[in-house]
Amino acid sequence: MATRAELQQAVDDQSAAAKHARAVWKSFDPVDQDNPTPEEQDKTNALAKVYRGAKSARKNAEKALAAHDATDAVSAVPAPAPAPAPKPKPATKSPSDADTRVLDKKWAVYIAGERAATDKAWGDEIAGPRPAGWTG
């Protein structure tokens, strides 16, 4: 059985051959494009046939490589078991939204004065965001 490297090399070789055959076929230029002579048409058809054969060989090489890869995937050593999930951390009490709003308001009044209690925009502008550790 061929190794993956050998099969990949065959795909590369066939790909290059098909590319070259297509370039030769497309570069053949009959004297009169609209009305080629029978000899020119025969040569064009022969070049097209060579290209189709090279293209078919490339596709067969790709199929062989894909089959090899599929076989390797089936016979591969199974992956190790995943690591156990970390234990959940104990729940800590987080402040509710209402508690957060009260602390934000206290911070604004503490920094910006009593006007911050009634004018939120002014308090936010003067006091800025409340530091995470500030508890009033």
N, C-alpha and C positions, 0 to 999 in steps of 0.2 A: 504494500500500500504506500502511496506517495505521501510525503510529509507536507505540511501546510506551506512551507517555504517553496517546495517544488511546485505545488499547485498555484501558488501566488505568482511564481515566475512564469508559469505557463500562461496564466491570465495576462500578465504584463506583455509577454511575447506576442500572444495572439492579438492583443489590443493594438500593439504597435504595427503588426502586420495588417490589420484591418484598416488602421488609420492611413498607412502608406498606400494600400490598394485603393482606398477611397480618393486619396489625393491624386493618384495616377489617373483614375477613371474620370474625375471631375476636371482634370487639367487637359484631357484630350479634347482638342478643339477641331472639329471638322471645318473644312474650308467654307462651306455654306451651311450655316447653322440651321436654317429652315428646311433645307433640302439636301441632306448628306447623301453621298454616293453609297451604293450597297456595301462596298469595302469598308468605308468609314462607319457605317451603321453596324456592320459585323464586328469591327474592332471595339466600338462603344459597348455593344452587347457583351462581348467577351470580357472587357474590363469590368463591367457591372457584375458579371457572373463571378469573377475572381473576388470582387469585393464582398458579394453576398456569401461566398464560401468562407472567406476570412472572418466575416462577421458571425457566421454560424459557429465557426470553431471557437471564437472568443466567448460566445454565449455558452457553449458546452463546457469550456474551461471554467467559466464563472459558476456554472451549476455544480461542477465537480468540487470546486472550492467550497461552495455553500453546503454541499452534502457532507464534506469533511468537517466543516465547522459545526454542523448540526450533530454529527456523530460525537465530536469532541465534547459538545455541551452536554450530551446525554451521559457520556461515560466519565465526565469530570468528577473529581473528588467533591463531595458535598461541602458546602460552606460550613464553617463552624457555627455552632448555635449562637444566637445573639446574646449579648450580655444581659443579665437580669435588669429589669427596670429599677431605677433608684427609688428608695423608699420615700414616700411623701413626707414633706416637712410638716411638723405640727402647725395647725392653723393659728395664726396670730390675729388678734383683733385689729381690723383696719378701721380708720375713722370713716364714718358715714359722710355722705355729701353734705348733710346739714351741719355736722361738726366742722367740716372743712370750710364751709361758707362762713360760719361763726368765727373761726380762727382768722380767715382772710379779712373779715370786717374789723376784728380786734386789732390786727396788724396795721390796717390802713388808719384806724383811729389813733393807734399808738404812735405812728410815724407822722401822719399828715394832720392830725388834730380832729376836733369834733365835726368839722365840715365833711370829713370823709364818711361819717355815719349816714349822711343824707344825700351826698353827691358821690355815687360810686365811681363815675368816670374820673372825677377829680382825685379821689382817693387812690385809684389805680395808677394814675399818672404820677402822683407825688410819691406814694409808698412803694410802688412796684410790686413784684411778686413776693409772697410771703416765703421766708426761708423754711426749708423742710423741717428743721428741728425746732422751730419757734412754737411754743405752746401757750403763750399769753401769760 
